[in-house]
Amino acid sequence: MLQYFATALGLVLVIEGVIYALFAPQMKRQVVRILETPDEALRIIGLLTALLGLFIVWQILG
């Protein structure tokens, strides 16, 4: 189980690193937009994203 977690974490870091490397100016603009977004909206987006990720993992490993 720990191997799956480590693999998933590694993939997240690779994807995030590539996005920042290829789209640095756009990521800076996105950070500014995130800072302007209300906390409640960020919480809802985060919860929905986490649930979507959980659903995908459940479907794959299910």
Secondary structure, DSSP 4 states (H G I P E B T S, - for coil): -HHHHHHHHHHHHHHHHHHHHH-HHHHHHHHHHHHHS-HHHHHHHHHHHHHHHHHHHHHHH-
